[in-house]
Amino acid sequence: MDFLPNAFDSPIWYIGMQINGASELLTQKRNREILAKRLNRDQRNALIKVEEYTILPDAIHLIVREVALSLEMWWPVFRDTTAGELEDSDVAEGVNCTWTNLSQELIIDAVAFERCAYDLLYQPVLKGYATDPGFYEFNSINNVAGIDL
């Protein structure tokens, strides 16, 4: 299977991270807006490009393409800033938000991209939140969070 020529010239990463603090925190509207605002701002500034995403109640899974910043430079800032903003939100008052179970995988070809996209989109099914990824609101299929794709 051939993707577009040069499709993997800039690194593409599959990232997963779980929020430690509140089990339904990330699917609440205010907190989804915090994630979307940060990701959209980073995309407008051409730091990264979000290819796919899934937001679970306590975790976020992203496929991002490096643009101006490497993952090593972008991810720690995104991780720490969003944790601070989530902790400061009215919904999470009194909750100590920290990211746990951080994972990252470099996607090197079309086969790896399809596997990671499948894994990302089927996370809600595997976790029991939906029977089909098309019926789960908080992913790049339905884009209820409003993340620029």
Phi and psi in radians as a Rosetta constraint file:
Dihedral C 1 N 2 CA 2 C 2 CIRCULARHARMONIC -1.889 0.35
Dihedral N 2 CA 2 C 2 N 3 CIRCULARHARMONIC 2.212 0.35
Dihedral C 2 N 3 CA 3 C 3 CIRCULARHARMONIC -1.540 0.35
Dihedral N 3 CA 3 C 3 N 4 CIRCULARHARMONIC -3.141 0.35
Dihedral C 3 N 4 CA 4 C 4 CIRCULARHARMONIC -0.991 0.35
Dihedral N 4 CA 4 C 4 N 5 CIRCULARHARMONIC 2.551 0.35
Dihedral C 4 N 5 CA 5 C 5 CIRCULARHARMONIC -0.997 0.35
Dihedral N 5 CA 5 C 5 N 6 CIRCULARHARMONIC 2.432 0.35
Dihedral C 5 N 6 CA 6 C 6 CIRCULARHARMONIC 1.187 0.35
Dihedral N 6 CA 6 C 6 N 7 CIRCULARHARMONIC 0.258 0.35
Dihedral C 6 N 7 CA 7 C 7 CIRCULARHARMONIC -1.062 0.35
Dihedral N 7 CA 7 C 7 N 8 CIRCULARHARMONIC -0.469 0.35
Dihedral C 7 N 8 CA 8 C 8 CIRCULARHARMONIC -1.958 0.35
Dihedral N 8 CA 8 C 8 N 9 CIRCULARHARMONIC 0.362 0.35
Dihedral C 8 N 9 CA 9 C 9 CIRCULARHARMONIC -1.153 0.35
Dihedral N 9 CA 9 C 9 N 10 CIRCULARHARMONIC -0.774 0.35
Dihedral C 9 N 10 CA 10 C 10 CIRCULARHARMONIC -1.612 0.35
Dihedral N 10 CA 10 C 10 N 11 CIRCULARHARMONIC 2.358 0.35
Dihedral C 10 N 11 CA 11 C 11 CIRCULARHARMONIC -1.011 0.35
Dihedral N 11 CA 11 C 11 N 12 CIRCULARHARMONIC 2.441 0.35
Dihedral C 11 N 12 CA 12 C 12 CIRCULARHARMONIC -2.072 0.35
Dihedral N 12 CA 12 C 12 N 13 CIRCULARHARMONIC 2.344 0.35
Dihedral C 12 N 13 CA 13 C 13 CIRCULARHARMONIC -2.173 0.35
Dihedral N 13 CA 13 C 13 N 14 CIRCULARHARMONIC 2.495 0.35
Dihedral C 13 N 14 CA 14 C 14 CIRCULARHARMONIC -1.781 0.35
Dihedral N 14 CA 14 C 14 N 15 CIRCULARHARMONIC 2.103 0.35
Dihedral C 14 N 15 CA 15 C 15 CIRCULARHARMONIC -2.106 0.35
Dihedral N 15 CA 15 C 15 N 16 CIRCULARHARMONIC 2.397 0.35
Dihedral C 15 N 16 CA 16 C 16 CIRCULARHARMONIC -2.304 0.35
Dihedral N 16 CA 16 C 16 N 17 CIRCULARHARMONIC 2.412 0.35
Dihedral C 16 N 17 CA 17 C 17 CIRCULARHARMONIC -2.671 0.35
Dihedral N 17 CA 17 C 17 N 18 CIRCULARHARMONIC 2.466 0.35
Dihedral C 17 N 18 CA 18 C 18 CIRCULARHARMONIC -1.913 0.35
Dihedral N 18 CA 18 C 18 N 19 CIRCULARHARMONIC 2.469 0.35
Dihedral C 18 N 19 CA 19 C 19 CIRCULARHARMONIC -1.586 0.35
Dihedral N 19 CA 19 C 19 N 20 CIRCULARHARMONIC 2.305 0.35
Dihedral C 19 N 20 CA 20 C 20 CIRCULARHARMONIC -1.757 0.35
Dihedral N 20 CA 20 C 20 N 21 CIRCULARHARMONIC 2.043 0.35
Dihedral C 20 N 21 CA 21 C 21 CIRCULARHARMONIC 2.703 0.35
Dihedral N 21 CA 21 C 21 N 22 CIRCULARHARMONIC -0.826 0.35
Dihedral C 21 N 22 CA 22 C 22 CIRCULARHARMONIC -2.627 0.35
Dihedral N 22 CA 22 C 22 N 23 CIRCULARHARMONIC 2.261 0.35
Dihedral C 22 N 23 CA 23 C 23 CIRCULARHARMONIC -1.219 0.35
Dihedral N 23 CA 23 C 23 N 24 CIRCULARHARMONIC -0.476 0.35
Dihedral C 23 N 24 CA 24 C 24 CIRCULARHARMONIC -1.950 0.35
Dihedral N 24 CA 24 C 24 N 25 CIRCULARHARMONIC 0.295 0.35
Dihedral C 24 N 25 CA 25 C 25 CIRCULARHARMONIC -1.066 0.35
Dihedral N 25 CA 25 C 25 N 26 CIRCULARHARMONIC -0.790 0.35
Dihedral C 25 N 26 CA 26 C 26 CIRCULARHARMONIC -1.391 0.35
Dihedral N 26 CA 26 C 26 N 27 CIRCULARHARMONIC -0.304 0.35
Dihedral C 26 N 27 CA 27 C 27 CIRCULARHARMONIC -1.619 0.35
Dihedral N 27 CA 27 C 27 N 28 CIRCULARHARMONIC 0.043 0.35
Dihedral C 27 N 28 CA 28 C 28 CIRCULARHARMONIC -1.392 0.35
Dihedral N 28 CA 28 C 28 N 29 CIRCULARHARMONIC 2.411 0.35
Dihedral C 28 N 29 CA 29 C 29 CIRCULARHARMONIC -0.882 0.35
Dihedral N 29 CA 29 C 29 N 30 CIRCULARHARMONIC -0.870 0.35
Dihedral C 29 N 30 CA 30 C 30 CIRCULARHARMONIC -1.025 0.35
Dihedral N 30 CA 30 C 30 N 31 CIRCULARHARMONIC -0.707 0.35
Dihedral C 30 N 31 CA 31 C 31 CIRCULARHARMONIC -1.344 0.35
Dihedral N 31 CA 31 C 31 N 32 CIRCULARHARMONIC -0.585 0.35
Dihedral C 31 N 32 CA 32 C 32 CIRCULARHARMONIC -1.082 0.35
Dihedral N 32 CA 32 C 32 N 33 CIRCULARHARMONIC -0.674 0.35
Dihedral C 32 N 33 CA 33 C 33 CIRCULARHARMONIC -1.115 0.35
Dihedral N 33 CA 33 C 33 N 34 CIRCULARHARMONIC -0.639 0.35
Dihedral C 33 N 34 CA 34 C 34 CIRCULARHARMONIC -1.087 0.35
Dihedral N 34 CA 34 C 34 N 35 CIRCULARHARMONIC -0.828 0.35
Dihedral C 34 N 35 CA 35 C 35 CIRCULARHARMONIC -1.082 0.35
Dihedral N 35 CA 35 C 35 N 36 CIRCULARHARMONIC -0.829 0.35
Dihedral C 35 N 36 CA 36 C 36 CIRCULARHARMONIC -1.112 0.35
Dihedral N 36 CA 36 C 36 N 37 CIRCULARHARMONIC -0.728 0.35
Dihedral C 36 N 37 CA 37 C 37 CIRCULARHARMONIC -1.053 0.35
Dihedral N 37 CA 37 C 37 N 38 CIRCULARHARMONIC -0.799 0.35
Dihedral C 37 N 38 CA 38 C 38 CIRCULARHARMONIC -1.153 0.35
Dihedral N 38 CA 38 C 38 N 39 CIRCULARHARMONIC -0.817 0.35
Dihedral C 38 N 39 CA 39 C 39 CIRCULARHARMONIC -1.132 0.35
Dihedral N 39 CA 39 C 39 N 40 CIRCULARHARMONIC -0.735 0.35
Dihedral C 39 N 40 CA 40 C 40 CIRCULARHARMONIC -1.153 0.35
Dihedral N 40 CA 40 C 40 N 41 CIRCULARHARMONIC -0.685 0.35
Dihedral C 40 N 41 CA 41 C 41 CIRCULARHARMONIC -1.117 0.35
Dihedral N 41 CA 41 C 41 N 42 CIRCULARHARMONIC -0.750 0.35
Dihedral C 41 N 42 CA 42 C 42 CIRCULARHARMONIC -1.143 0.35
Dihedral N 42 CA 42 C 42 N 43 CIRCULARHARMONIC -0.561 0.35
Dihedral C 42 N 43 CA 43 C 43 CIRCULARHARMONIC -1.280 0.35
Dihedral N 43 CA 43 C 43 N 44 CIRCULARHARMONIC -0.750 0.35
Dihedral C 43 N 44 CA 44 C 44 CIRCULARHARMONIC -1.035 0.35
Dihedral N 44 CA 44 C 44 N 45 CIRCULARHARMONIC -0.627 0.35
Dihedral C 44 N 45 CA 45 C 45 CIRCULARHARMONIC -1.473 0.35
Dihedral N 45 CA 45 C 45 N 46 CIRCULARHARMONIC 0.134 0.35
Dihedral C 45 N 46 CA 46 C 46 CIRCULARHARMONIC 0.975 0.35
Dihedral N 46 CA 46 C 46 N 47 CIRCULARHARMONIC 0.642 0.35
Dihedral C 46 N 47 CA 47 C 47 CIRCULARHARMONIC -1.446 0.35
Dihedral N 47 CA 47 C 47 N 48 CIRCULARHARMONIC -0.741 0.35
Dihedral C 47 N 48 CA 48 C 48 CIRCULARHARMONIC -2.540 0.35
Dihedral N 48 CA 48 C 48 N 49 CIRCULARHARMONIC 3.020 0.35
Dihedral C 48 N 49 CA 49 C 49 CIRCULARHARMONIC -2.330 0.35
Dihedral N 49 CA 49 C 49 N 50 CIRCULARHARMONIC 2.174 0.35
Dihedral C 49 N 50 CA 50 C 50 CIRCULARHARMONIC -1.444 0.35
Dihedral N 50 CA 50 C 50 N 51 CIRCULARHARMONIC 2.109 0.35
Dihedral C 50 N 51 CA 51 C 51 CIRCULARHARMONIC -1.589 0.35
Dihedral N 51 CA 51 C 51 N 52 CIRCULARHARMONIC -0.775 0.35
Dihedral C 51 N 52 CA 52 C 52 CIRCULARHARMONIC -2.608 0.35
Dihedral N 52 CA 52 C 52 N 53 CIRCULARHARMONIC 2.718 0.35
Dihedral C 52 N 53 CA 53 C 53 CIRCULARHARMONIC -2.692 0.35
Dihedral N 53 CA 53 C 53 N 54 CIRCULARHARMONIC 2.734 0.35
Dihedral C 53 N 54 CA 54 C 54 CIRCULARHARMONIC -2.467 0.35
Dihedral N 54 CA 54 C 54 N 55 CIRCULARHARMONIC 2.264 0.35
Dihedral C 54 N 55 CA 55 C 55 CIRCULARHARMONIC -1.935 0.35
Dihedral N 55 CA 55 C 55 N 56 CIRCULARHARMONIC 2.023 0.35
Dihedral C 55 N 56 CA 56 C 56 CIRCULARHARMONIC -1.643 0.35
Dihedral N 56 CA 56 C 56 N 57 CIRCULARHARMONIC 2.939 0.35
Dihedral C 56 N 57 CA 57 C 57 CIRCULARHARMONIC -0.963 0.35
Dihedral N 57 CA 57 C 57 N 58 CIRCULARHARMONIC -0.519 0.35
Dihedral C 57 N 58 CA 58 C 58 CIRCULARHARMONIC -2.291 0.35
Dihedral N 58 CA 58 C 58 N 59 CIRCULARHARMONIC 0.270 0.35
Dihedral C 58 N 59 CA 59 C 59 CIRCULARHARMONIC -2.688 0.35
Dihedral N 59 CA 59 C 59 N 60 CIRCULARHARMONIC 2.752 0.35
Dihedral C 59 N 60 CA 60 C 60 CIRCULARHARMONIC -2.268 0.35
Dihedral N 60 CA 60 C 60 N 61 CIRCULARHARMONIC 2.409 0.35
Dihedral C 60 N 61 CA 61 C 61 CIRCULARHARMONIC -2.142 0.35
Dihedral N 61 CA 61 C 61 N 62 CIRCULARHARMONIC 2.244 0.35
Dihedral C 61 N 62 CA 62 C 62 CIRCULARHARMONIC -2.275 0.35
Dihedral N 62 CA 62 C 62 N 63 CIRCULARHARMONIC 2.550 0.35
Dihedral C 62 N 63 CA 63 C 63 CIRCULARHARMONIC -2.000 0.35
Dihedral N 63 CA 63 C 63 N 64 CIRCULARHARMONIC 2.003 0.35
Dihedral C 63 N 64 CA 64 C 64 CIRCULARHARMONIC -2.157 0.35
Dihedral N 64 CA 64 C 64 N 65 CIRCULARHARMONIC 2.571 0.35
Dihedral C 64 N 65 CA 65 C 65 CIRCULARHARMONIC -1.862 0.35
Dihedral N 65 CA 65 C 65 N 66 CIRCULARHARMONIC 2.313 0.35
Dihedral C 65 N 66 CA 66 C 66 CIRCULARHARMONIC -1.185 0.35
Dihedral N 66 CA 66 C 66 N 67 CIRCULARHARMONIC 2.393 0.35
Dihedral C 66 N 67 CA 67 C 67 CIRCULARHARMONIC -2.101 0.35
Dihedral N 67 CA 67 C 67 N 68 CIRCULARHARMONIC -1.561 0.35
Dihedral C 67 N 68 CA 68 C 68 CIRCULARHARMONIC -1.503 0.35
Dihedral N 68 CA 68 C 68 N 69 CIRCULARHARMONIC -0.461 0.35
Dihedral C 68 N 69 CA 69 C 69 CIRCULARHARMONIC -2.025 0.35
Dihedral N 69 CA 69 C 69 N 70 CIRCULARHARMONIC 2.551 0.35
Dihedral C 69 N 70 CA 70 C 70 CIRCULARHARMONIC -1.287 0.35
Dihedral N 70 CA 70 C 70 N 71 CIRCULARHARMONIC 2.800 0.35
Dihedral C 70 N 71 CA 71 C 71 CIRCULARHARMONIC -1.007 0.35
Dihedral N 71 CA 71 C 71 N 72 CIRCULARHARMONIC -0.685 0.35
Dihedral C 71 N 72 CA 72 C 72 CIRCULARHARMONIC -1.055 0.35
Dihedral N 72 CA 72 C 72 N 73 CIRCULARHARMONIC -0.530 0.35
Dihedral C 72 N 73 CA 73 C 73 CIRCULARHARMONIC -1.537 0.35
Dihedral N 73 CA 73 C 73 N 74 CIRCULARHARMONIC -0.663 0.35
Dihedral C 73 N 74 CA 74 C 74 CIRCULARHARMONIC -1.381 0.35
Dihedral N 74 CA 74 C 74 N 75 CIRCULARHARMONIC -0.832 0.35
Dihedral C 74 N 75 CA 75 C 75 CIRCULARHARMONIC -1.050 0.35
Dihedral N 75 CA 75 C 75 N 76 CIRCULARHARMONIC -0.828 0.35
Dihedral C 75 N 76 CA 76 C 76 CIRCULARHARMONIC -1.040 0.35
Dihedral N 76 CA 76 C 76 N 77 CIRCULARHARMONIC -0.661 0.35
Dihedral C 76 N 77 CA 77 C 77 CIRCULARHARMONIC -1.183 0.35
Dihedral N 77 CA 77 C 77 N 78 CIRCULARHARMONIC -0.827 0.35
Dihedral C 77 N 78 CA 78 C 78 CIRCULARHARMONIC -1.016 0.35
Dihedral N 78 CA 78 C 78 N 79 CIRCULARHARMONIC -0.852 0.35
Dihedral C 78 N 79 CA 79 C 79 CIRCULARHARMONIC -1.019 0.35
Dihedral N 79 CA 79 C 79 N 80 CIRCULARHARMONIC -0.890 0.35
Dihedral C 79 N 80 CA 80 C 80 CIRCULARHARMONIC -1.262 0.35
Dihedral N 80 CA 80 C 80 N 81 CIRCULARHARMONIC -0.689 0.35
Dihedral C 80 N 81 CA 81 C 81 CIRCULARHARMONIC -1.161 0.35
Dihedral N 81 CA 81 C 81 N 82 CIRCULARHARMONIC -0.795 0.35
Dihedral C 81 N 82 CA 82 C 82 CIRCULARHARMONIC -1.169 0.35
Dihedral N 82 CA 82 C 82 N 83 CIRCULARHARMONIC -0.651 0.35
Dihedral C 82 N 83 CA 83 C 83 CIRCULARHARMONIC -1.061 0.35
Dihedral N 83 CA 83 C 83 N 84 CIRCULARHARMONIC -0.749 0.35
Dihedral C 83 N 84 CA 84 C 84 CIRCULARHARMONIC -1.130 0.35
Dihedral N 84 CA 84 C 84 N 85 CIRCULARHARMONIC -0.749 0.35
Dihedral C 84 N 85 CA 85 C 85 CIRCULARHARMONIC -1.177 0.35
Dihedral N 85 CA 85 C 85 N 86 CIRCULARHARMONIC -0.673 0.35
Dihedral C 85 N 86 CA 86 C 86 CIRCULARHARMONIC -1.135 0.35
Dihedral N 86 CA 86 C 86 N 87 CIRCULARHARMONIC -0.725 0.35
Dihedral C 86 N 87 CA 87 C 87 CIRCULARHARMONIC -1.105 0.35
Dihedral N 87 CA 87 C 87 N 88 CIRCULARHARMONIC -0.615 0.35
Dihedral C 87 N 88 CA 88 C 88 CIRCULARHARMONIC -1.426 0.35
Dihedral N 88 CA 88 C 88 N 89 CIRCULARHARMONIC -0.204 0.35
Dihedral C 88 N 89 CA 89 C 89 CIRCULARHARMONIC -1.200 0.35
Dihedral N 89 CA 89 C 89 N 90 CIRCULARHARMONIC 2.676 0.35
Dihedral C 89 N 90 CA 90 C 90 CIRCULARHARMONIC -1.053 0.35
Dihedral N 90 CA 90 C 90 N 91 CIRCULARHARMONIC -0.614 0.35
Dihedral C 90 N 91 CA 91 C 91 CIRCULARHARMONIC -1.170 0.35
Dihedral N 91 CA 91 C 91 N 92 CIRCULARHARMONIC -0.606 0.35
Dihedral C 91 N 92 CA 92 C 92 CIRCULARHARMONIC -1.752 0.35
Dihedral N 92 CA 92 C 92 N 93 CIRCULARHARMONIC 0.338 0.35
Dihedral C 92 N 93 CA 93 C 93 CIRCULARHARMONIC -0.929 0.35
Dihedral N 93 CA 93 C 93 N 94 CIRCULARHARMONIC 2.242 0.35
Dihedral C 93 N 94 CA 94 C 94 CIRCULARHARMONIC 1.446 0.35
Dihedral N 94 CA 94 C 94 N 95 CIRCULARHARMONIC 0.031 0.35
Dihedral C 94 N 95 CA 95 C 95 CIRCULARHARMONIC -1.743 0.35
Dihedral N 95 CA 95 C 95 N 96 CIRCULARHARMONIC 2.338 0.35
Dihedral C 95 N 96 CA 96 C 96 CIRCULARHARMONIC -1.587 0.35
Dihedral N 96 CA 96 C 96 N 97 CIRCULARHARMONIC 1.753 0.35
Dihedral C 96 N 97 CA 97 C 97 CIRCULARHARMONIC -1.542 0.35
Dihedral N 97 CA 97 C 97 N 98 CIRCULARHARMONIC 2.089 0.35
Dihedral C 97 N 98 CA 98 C 98 CIRCULARHARMONIC -2.399 0.35
Dihedral N 98 CA 98 C 98 N 99 CIRCULARHARMONIC 2.603 0.35
Dihedral C 98 N 99 CA 99 C 99 CIRCULARHARMONIC -1.516 0.35
Dihedral N 99 CA 99 C 99 N 100 CIRCULARHARMONIC 2.390 0.35
Dihedral C 99 N 100 CA 100 C 100 CIRCULARHARMONIC -2.268 0.35
Dihedral N 100 CA 100 C 100 N 101 CIRCULARHARMONIC 3.059 0.35
Dihedral C 100 N 101 CA 101 C 101 CIRCULARHARMONIC 0.843 0.35
Dihedral N 101 CA 101 C 101 N 102 CIRCULARHARMONIC 0.802 0.35
Dihedral C 101 N 102 CA 102 C 102 CIRCULARHARMONIC -1.240 0.35
Dihedral N 102 CA 102 C 102 N 103 CIRCULARHARMONIC 2.323 0.35
Dihedral C 102 N 103 CA 103 C 103 CIRCULARHARMONIC -2.456 0.35
Dihedral N 103 CA 103 C 103 N 104 CIRCULARHARMONIC 2.615 0.35
Dihedral C 103 N 104 CA 104 C 104 CIRCULARHARMONIC -2.554 0.35
Dihedral N 104 CA 104 C 104 N 105 CIRCULARHARMONIC 2.511 0.35
Dihedral C 104 N 105 CA 105 C 105 CIRCULARHARMONIC -2.467 0.35
Dihedral N 105 CA 105 C 105 N 106 CIRCULARHARMONIC 2.235 0.35
Dihedral C 105 N 106 CA 106 C 106 CIRCULARHARMONIC -1.318 0.35
Dihedral N 106 CA 106 C 106 N 107 CIRCULARHARMONIC 2.230 0.35
Dihedral C 106 N 107 CA 107 C 107 CIRCULARHARMONIC -1.634 0.35
Dihedral N 107 CA 107 C 107 N 108 CIRCULARHARMONIC 2.047 0.35
Dihedral C 107 N 108 CA 108 C 108 CIRCULARHARMONIC -1.790 0.35
Dihedral N 108 CA 108 C 108 N 109 CIRCULARHARMONIC -0.285 0.35
Dihedral C 108 N 109 CA 109 C 109 CIRCULARHARMONIC -2.742 0.35
Dihedral N 109 CA 109 C 109 N 110 CIRCULARHARMONIC 3.141 0.35
Dihedral C 109 N 110 CA 110 C 110 CIRCULARHARMONIC -1.112 0.35
Dihedral N 110 CA 110 C 110 N 111 CIRCULARHARMONIC -0.650 0.35
Dihedral C 110 N 111 CA 111 C 111 CIRCULARHARMONIC -1.125 0.35
Dihedral N 111 CA 111 C 111 N 112 CIRCULARHARMONIC -0.792 0.35
Dihedral C 111 N 112 CA 112 C 112 CIRCULARHARMONIC -1.125 0.35
Dihedral N 112 CA 112 C 112 N 113 CIRCULARHARMONIC -0.672 0.35
Dihedral C 112 N 113 CA 113 C 113 CIRCULARHARMONIC -1.083 0.35
Dihedral N 113 CA 113 C 113 N 114 CIRCULARHARMONIC -0.815 0.35
Dihedral C 113 N 114 CA 114 C 114 CIRCULARHARMONIC -1.081 0.35
Dihedral N 114 CA 114 C 114 N 115 CIRCULARHARMONIC -0.721 0.35
Dihedral C 114 N 115 CA 115 C 115 CIRCULARHARMONIC -1.106 0.35
Dihedral N 115 CA 115 C 115 N 116 CIRCULARHARMONIC -0.783 0.35
Dihedral C 115 N 116 CA 116 C 116 CIRCULARHARMONIC -1.175 0.35
Dihedral N 116 CA 116 C 116 N 117 CIRCULARHARMONIC -0.723 0.35
Dihedral C 116 N 117 CA 117 C 117 CIRCULARHARMONIC -1.106 0.35
Dihedral N 117 CA 117 C 117 N 118 CIRCULARHARMONIC -0.729 0.35
Dihedral C 117 N 118 CA 118 C 118 CIRCULARHARMONIC -1.072 0.35
Dihedral N 118 CA 118 C 118 N 119 CIRCULARHARMONIC -0.848 0.35
Dihedral C 118 N 119 CA 119 C 119 CIRCULARHARMONIC -1.036 0.35
Dihedral N 119 CA 119 C 119 N 120 CIRCULARHARMONIC -0.798 0.35
Dihedral C 119 N 120 CA 120 C 120 CIRCULARHARMONIC -1.071 0.35
Dihedral N 120 CA 120 C 120 N 121 CIRCULARHARMONIC -0.871 0.35
Dihedral C 120 N 121 CA 121 C 121 CIRCULARHARMONIC -1.242 0.35
Dihedral N 121 CA 121 C 121 N 122 CIRCULARHARMONIC -0.472 0.35
Dihedral C 121 N 122 CA 122 C 122 CIRCULARHARMONIC -1.616 0.35
Dihedral N 122 CA 122 C 122 N 123 CIRCULARHARMONIC 0.045 0.35
Dihedral C 122 N 123 CA 123 C 123 CIRCULARHARMONIC -0.962 0.35
Dihedral N 123 CA 123 C 123 N 124 CIRCULARHARMONIC -0.783 0.35
Dihedral C 123 N 124 CA 124 C 124 CIRCULARHARMONIC -1.095 0.35
Dihedral N 124 CA 124 C 124 N 125 CIRCULARHARMONIC -0.569 0.35
Dihedral C 124 N 125 CA 125 C 125 CIRCULARHARMONIC -1.230 0.35
Dihedral N 125 CA 125 C 125 N 126 CIRCULARHARMONIC -0.820 0.35
Dihedral C 125 N 126 CA 126 C 126 CIRCULARHARMONIC -1.075 0.35
Dihedral N 126 CA 126 C 126 N 127 CIRCULARHARMONIC -0.594 0.35
Dihedral C 126 N 127 CA 127 C 127 CIRCULARHARMONIC -1.520 0.35
Dihedral N 127 CA 127 C 127 N 128 CIRCULARHARMONIC -0.088 0.35
Dihedral C 127 N 128 CA 128 C 128 CIRCULARHARMONIC 1.509 0.35
Dihedral N 128 CA 128 C 128 N 129 CIRCULARHARMONIC 0.283 0.35
Dihedral C 128 N 129 CA 129 C 129 CIRCULARHARMONIC -1.529 0.35
Dihedral N 129 CA 129 C 129 N 130 CIRCULARHARMONIC -0.308 0.35
Dihedral C 129 N 130 CA 130 C 130 CIRCULARHARMONIC -2.725 0.35
Dihedral N 130 CA 130 C 130 N 131 CIRCULARHARMONIC 2.802 0.35
Dihedral C 130 N 131 CA 131 C 131 CIRCULARHARMONIC -1.667 0.35
Dihedral N 131 CA 131 C 131 N 132 CIRCULARHARMONIC -0.237 0.35
Dihedral C 131 N 132 CA 132 C 132 CIRCULARHARMONIC -2.657 0.35
Dihedral N 132 CA 132 C 132 N 133 CIRCULARHARMONIC 2.392 0.35
Dihedral C 132 N 133 CA 133 C 133 CIRCULARHARMONIC -1.078 0.35
Dihedral N 133 CA 133 C 133 N 134 CIRCULARHARMONIC -0.422 0.35
Dihedral C 133 N 134 CA 134 C 134 CIRCULARHARMONIC -1.185 0.35
Dihedral N 134 CA 134 C 134 N 135 CIRCULARHARMONIC -0.333 0.35
Dihedral C 134 N 135 CA 135 C 135 CIRCULARHARMONIC -1.738 0.35
Dihedral N 135 CA 135 C 135 N 136 CIRCULARHARMONIC 0.010 0.35
Dihedral C 135 N 136 CA 136 C 136 CIRCULARHARMONIC -1.641 0.35
Dihedral N 136 CA 136 C 136 N 137 CIRCULARHARMONIC 2.181 0.35
Dihedral C 136 N 137 CA 137 C 137 CIRCULARHARMONIC -1.187 0.35
Dihedral N 137 CA 137 C 137 N 138 CIRCULARHARMONIC -0.637 0.35
Dihedral C 137 N 138 CA 138 C 138 CIRCULARHARMONIC -1.722 0.35
Dihedral N 138 CA 138 C 138 N 139 CIRCULARHARMONIC 0.963 0.35
Dihedral C 138 N 139 CA 139 C 139 CIRCULARHARMONIC -2.479 0.35
Dihedral N 139 CA 139 C 139 N 140 CIRCULARHARMONIC 3.076 0.35
Dihedral C 139 N 140 CA 140 C 140 CIRCULARHARMONIC -1.250 0.35
Dihedral N 140 CA 140 C 140 N 141 CIRCULARHARMONIC -0.241 0.35
Dihedral C 140 N 141 CA 141 C 141 CIRCULARHARMONIC -1.195 0.35
Dihedral N 141 CA 141 C 141 N 142 CIRCULARHARMONIC -0.847 0.35
Dihedral C 141 N 142 CA 142 C 142 CIRCULARHARMONIC -1.697 0.35
Dihedral N 142 CA 142 C 142 N 143 CIRCULARHARMONIC -0.459 0.35
Dihedral C 142 N 143 CA 143 C 143 CIRCULARHARMONIC 0.871 0.35
Dihedral N 143 CA 143 C 143 N 144 CIRCULARHARMONIC 0.752 0.35
Dihedral C 143 N 144 CA 144 C 144 CIRCULARHARMONIC -1.096 0.35
Dihedral N 144 CA 144 C 144 N 145 CIRCULARHARMONIC -0.528 0.35
Dihedral C 144 N 145 CA 145 C 145 CIRCULARHARMONIC -1.222 0.35
Dihedral N 145 CA 145 C 145 N 146 CIRCULARHARMONIC -0.344 0.35
Dihedral C 145 N 146 CA 146 C 146 CIRCULARHARMONIC 1.342 0.35
Dihedral N 146 CA 146 C 146 N 147 CIRCULARHARMONIC 0.584 0.35
Dihedral C 146 N 147 CA 147 C 147 CIRCULARHARMONIC -1.471 0.35
Dihedral N 147 CA 147 C 147 N 148 CIRCULARHARMONIC 2.299 0.35
Dihedral C 147 N 148 CA 148 C 148 CIRCULARHARMONIC -1.161 0.35
Dihedral N 148 CA 148 C 148 N 149 CIRCULARHARMONIC 2.135 0.35
